[in-house]
């Protein structure tokens, strides 16, 4: 009987060891499944992030070059703005060449989705698109109205490339 009891204890111990081993294997399986699902989610997130980065690079990759060309636009525009009628008559072909160069620059910028922000005097100051260079209490204006435009601003697609530089009225009486 003692041998029978010892055999039963050995069998019970073996069954407990097997059950314990099964629980350990299940825990490992669940851990591996969890790690696999996390790795899969990470891979999907990396794929989406890479796709988004590629699209942004395609759309906004030229922003540095575009930003570097804006002073060229400003200088050509300033040159045309200061030319007097006498200078235009004396150097007509030169002035015409500068005008053509400015128009071509605008066409190239537009082709690359760079669009101007051209505020007008009397418009309301928008801090999302304008940079206030000064404030002055001008009679006949309301606070926040644009009273002077120094340079146009530009957008690249929907992003601000450069804000328009403006003077703003600080007049508290309208």
C-alpha positions in Angstrom: 0.0 0.0 0.0 2.9 2.3 0.7 4.2 1.7 -2.7 0.8 2.5 -4.2 0.7 5.7 -2.1 4.2 6.7 -3.3 3.2 6.1 -6.9 0.1 8.2 -6.5 2.2 11.0 -5.0 4.8 10.8 -7.8 1.9 10.9 -10.3 0.4 13.9 -8.6 3.7 15.7 -8.4 4.3 15.0 -12.1 0.8 16.3 -13.0 1.4 19.4 -10.9 4.7 19.9 -12.7 3.0 19.6 -16.1 0.2 22.0 -15.0 2.8 24.4 -13.8 4.8 24.1 -17.0 1.6 24.7 -19.0 0.8 27.9 -17.1 4.4 29.1 -17.6 4.1 28.4 -21.4 0.7 30.2 -21.5 2.2 33.2 -19.8 5.1 33.2 -22.2 2.7 32.8 -25.2 0.6 35.7 -23.9 3.7 37.8 -23.4 4.9 37.0 -26.9 1.5 37.8 -28.4 1.4 41.1 -26.6 5.0 42.0 -27.8 4.1 40.9 -31.3 1.0 43.1 -31.4 2.9 46.1 -30.0 5.7 45.5 -32.6 3.0 45.3 -35.3 1.4 48.6 -34.1 4.8 50.3 -33.9 5.6 49.2 -37.5 2.2 50.5 -38.7 2.8 53.8 -36.9 6.3 54.1 -38.4 4.8 53.4 -41.8 2.2 56.1 -41.4 4.8 58.6 -39.9 7.1 57.9 -42.9 4.3 58.5 -45.3 3.3 61.8 -43.6 7.0 62.9 -43.5 7.3 62.1 -47.2 4.2 64.1 -48.1 5.4 67.0 -45.9 8.8 66.9 -47.5 7.2 66.9 -50.9 4.9 69.9 -50.1 7.2 71.9 -47.8 10.7 70.8 -48.8 11.2 74.0 -50.9 10.4 76.3 -48.1 14.0 77.3 -47.4 14.7 78.1 -51.1 11.3 80.0 -51.3 12.1 82.0 -48.2 15.5 82.8 -49.6 13.9 84.1 -52.8 11.6 86.5 -51.1 14.2 89.3 -50.6 14.8 89.1 -54.4 11.0 89.8 -54.9 11.2 92.6 -52.4 14.2 94.3 -54.0 12.7 94.0 -57.6 9.4 95.5 -56.3 11.2 98.3 -54.4 13.3 99.1 -57.6 10.1 99.5 -59.6 8.3 101.5 -56.9 11.0 104.1 -56.7 11.5 104.6 -60.4 10.3 108.0 -61.4 8.5 108.9 -64.7 11.7 110.5 -65.9 13.7 107.4 -65.1 11.1 105.2 -66.8 11.3 107.4 -70.0 15.1 107.4 -70.0 15.6 103.7 -69.2 12.4 102.2 -70.5 13.9 98.9 -71.6 15.7 98.4 -68.3 12.6 99.1 -66.3 10.7 96.7 -68.6 13.3 94.1 -68.0 13.0 94.5 -64.2 9.1 94.2 -64.5 9.4 91.0 -66.6 11.9 89.5 -64.1 9.5 90.3 -61.3 6.5 88.8 -63.2 8.6 85.6 -63.9 9.6 85.3 -60.3 5.9 85.6 -59.2 5.0 82.9 -61.8 7.7 80.5 -60.5 6.7 81.1 -56.9 3.0 80.5 -57.8 3.9 77.3 -59.7 5.4 76.1 -56.4 2.3 77.0 -54.4 3.8 80.1 -52.8 1.0 82.7 -52.7 1.3 86.3 -51.5 -0.5 87.8 -48.6 -1.4 91.3 -49.7 -3.1 93.3 -47.0 -4.7 96.6 -47.9 -4.7 99.8 -45.9 -7.9 99.7 -43.7 -7.8 95.9 -43.3 -7.9 94.5 -39.8 -4.6 93.3 -38.4 -4.4 89.4 -38.3 -1.5 88.2 -36.1 -1.7 84.8 -38.0 -0.6 86.5 -41.2 0.7 90.0 -40.3 3.7 91.2 -38.3 3.1 94.7 -36.7 6.2 96.8 -37.3 4.9 99.8 -35.5 1.7 101.3 -34.0 0.6 104.9 -34.5 -2.6 106.8 -33.5 -3.8 107.9 -36.9 -7.0 110.1 -36.9 -9.9 108.6 -38.7 -8.8 105.0 -38.1 -9.8 102.4 -35.5 -7.4 100.4 -33.3 -6.1 97.3 -35.1 -6.6 98.7 -38.7 -3.6 98.4 -41.0 -2.3 101.9 -41.9 0.8 101.0 -43.9 2.1 97.9 -45.7 5.9 97.6 -45.8 6.2 94.1 -47.4 3.8 91.4 -48.6 3.7 88.1 -46.7 3.7 84.7 -48.3 2.1 81.3 -47.7 3.6 78.0 -48.9 0.4 75.9 -49.4 -1.3 76.6 -46.1 1.8 77.4 -44.0 3.1 80.9 -43.3 6.4 81.4 -45.1 6.7 85.0 -44.1 4.2 87.4 -42.4 3.2 90.6 -44.1 5.0 93.5 -42.4 2.5 96.3 -41.6 1.9 99.4 -39.5 -1.1 99.3 -37.3 -3.4 102.0 -35.9 -3.4 102.3 -32.1 -6.1 105.0 -32.2 -8.6 104.3 -29.5 -11.2 106.6 -31.1 -12.8 105.8 -34.5 
